[in-house]
C-alpha cells in the first residue's frame, strides 16, 4: 500500500473510538463523525486522515480529508458536541468497505507522514498498545 504524497503510514490504535451524529447527513458518513484519540497520540492529531483507494488496479491510496478528533481526556471532560451519539469502537466499523453512489470504495483511517522521525515516534506509541 502506498499513500500518494506521503512516505509513511500507521494504522489507528485498537483503543480508538468514534462519535456519530444522531441524525447524520448521508452525503459522506465520515464527515459526520468525530474520532476520540487516546491522549498518548495527541501530537499526531494533524496526521490522522481518511484515505481512499485510487481507481484502477493500483495499490495507491489518496488522502481525502483530515479527521475531526477529540482527545480522550477532552471527551471525558464533557467536550463532546451536542447531537452526537455515545462512543463506539472503531473496529469493526472499519472492517467493511463503504459504499457511495452504488459502488464500493475502499476507505481507511490512517496516520500519514512525510518524515520518518514522526512516523517512528507514532509507531512506538502504537506498539505500546499492540497496534501497528
C-alpha positions as CSV (number, residue, x, y, z in Angstrom):
1,X,0.0,0.0,0.0
2,X,1.2,3.5,-0.9
3,X,-0.2,6.8,0.1
4,X,0.0,9.5,-2.6
5,X,2.3,12.3,-1.5
6,X,3.3,10.6,1.8
7,X,6.2,8.2,2.6
8,X,5.0,6.5,5.8
9,X,1.7,5.5,7.4
10,X,0.4,3.8,10.6
11,X,-2.9,2.2,11.3
12,X,-5.2,3.5,14.0
13,X,-5.0,2.0,17.5
14,X,-7.3,-0.6,18.8
15,X,-8.5,1.6,21.7
16,X,-9.7,4.4,19.4
17,X,-13.4,5.3,19.4
18,X,-15.7,7.5,17.4
19,X,-18.9,9.6,17.9
20,X,-21.5,9.9,15.2
21,X,-24.4,12.4,14.8
22,X,-27.8,11.2,15.9
23,X,-29.3,12.3,12.6
24,X,-26.4,12.0,10.1
25,X,-26.1,13.9,6.8
26,X,-25.9,11.0,4.4
27,X,-23.6,12.8,1.9
28,X,-20.5,11.2,3.3
29,X,-20.7,9.3,6.6
30,X,-17.2,10.1,7.9
31,X,-17.9,13.8,7.7
32,X,-20.4,13.3,10.5
33,X,-18.0,11.5,12.8
34,X,-15.6,12.7,15.5
35,X,-12.9,10.3,16.4
36,X,-11.7,10.0,20.0
37,X,-7.9,9.8,20.0
38,X,-6.0,8.3,23.0
39,X,-4.1,11.1,24.8
40,X,-0.8,9.4,24.1
41,X,-1.2,10.3,20.4
42,X,-2.2,13.9,20.9
43,X,0.8,15.2,18.9
44,X,-0.3,13.3,15.9
45,X,-3.9,14.7,15.5
46,X,-2.9,16.5,12.3
47,X,-1.6,13.3,10.8
48,X,-4.9,11.4,11.0
49,X,-6.6,11.3,7.6
50,X,-9.3,9.5,5.8
51,X,-7.8,7.8,2.7
52,X,-9.4,6.1,-0.3
53,X,-8.1,3.6,-2.7
54,X,-7.4,5.2,-6.1
55,X,-9.4,3.8,-9.0
56,X,-8.0,1.0,-11.1
57,X,-5.7,-1.9,-10.3
58,X,-3.3,0.1,-8.3
59,X,-2.4,-0.1,-4.6
60,X,-2.1,3.7,-4.3
61,X,-4.4,5.5,-1.8
62,X,-5.2,9.2,-1.8
63,X,-5.8,11.4,1.3
64,X,-9.3,12.7,1.3
65,X,-9.6,14.9,4.4
66,X,-8.3,15.3,7.9
67,X,-10.2,13.5,10.6
68,X,-12.1,15.5,13.2
69,X,-10.7,14.5,16.6
70,X,-11.2,14.9,20.3
71,X,-8.7,13.6,22.8
72,X,-10.0,11.0,25.3
73,X,-9.4,13.4,28.2
74,X,-11.5,16.1,26.4
75,X,-14.3,13.7,25.7
76,X,-14.2,12.6,29.4
77,X,-14.4,16.2,30.5
78,X,-17.6,16.7,28.5
79,X,-16.2,18.4,25.4
80,X,-18.5,16.3,23.1
81,X,-20.6,18.5,20.9
82,X,-24.4,18.2,21.2
83,X,-26.2,15.9,18.9
84,X,-23.6,13.1,18.9
85,X,-24.3,9.5,20.0
86,X,-22.1,7.9,22.6
87,X,-18.6,6.5,21.7
88,X,-18.4,3.4,19.6
89,X,-15.3,1.3,19.0
90,X,-13.6,1.9,15.6
91,X,-13.4,-1.8,14.9
92,X,-15.5,-3.4,13.4
93,X,-16.7,-0.2,11.7
94,X,-13.6,-0.1,9.5
95,X,-13.6,-3.8,8.8
96,X,-16.0,-3.2,5.9
97,X,-15.8,-1.0,2.8
98,X,-18.1,1.9,2.4
99,X,-20.5,2.4,-0.4
100,X,-21.2,5.7,-2.3
101,X,-23.3,6.0,-5.4
102,X,-23.7,2.3,-5.6
103,X,-20.1,1.5,-6.0
104,X,-17.8,0.0,-3.3
105,X,-14.9,2.2,-2.2
106,X,-12.0,1.2,0.0
107,X,-11.7,3.7,2.8
108,X,-9.2,3.7,5.7
109,X,-8.3,5.9,8.6
110,X,-4.5,6.2,8.8
111,X,-1.8,8.3,10.4
112,X,0.2,9.6,7.4
113,X,3.7,11.1,7.5
114,X,6.2,12.6,5.1
115,X,9.1,12.3,7.5
116,X,10.5,9.2,9.1
117,X,11.1,10.8,12.6
118,X,7.4,11.5,13.2
119,X,6.4,8.1,11.8
120,X,8.8,6.3,14.2
121,X,7.6,8.2,17.2
122,X,3.9,7.4,16.4
123,X,4.7,3.8,15.7
124,X,6.4,3.4,19.1
125,X,3.3,4.8,20.8
126,X,1.1,2.5,18.8
127,X,3.3,-0.5,19.5
128,X,3.0,0.2,23.2
129,X,-0.7,-0.9,22.9
130,X,-0.2,-3.7,20.3
131,X,-1.4,-1.8,17.2
132,X,0.9,-1.5,14.2
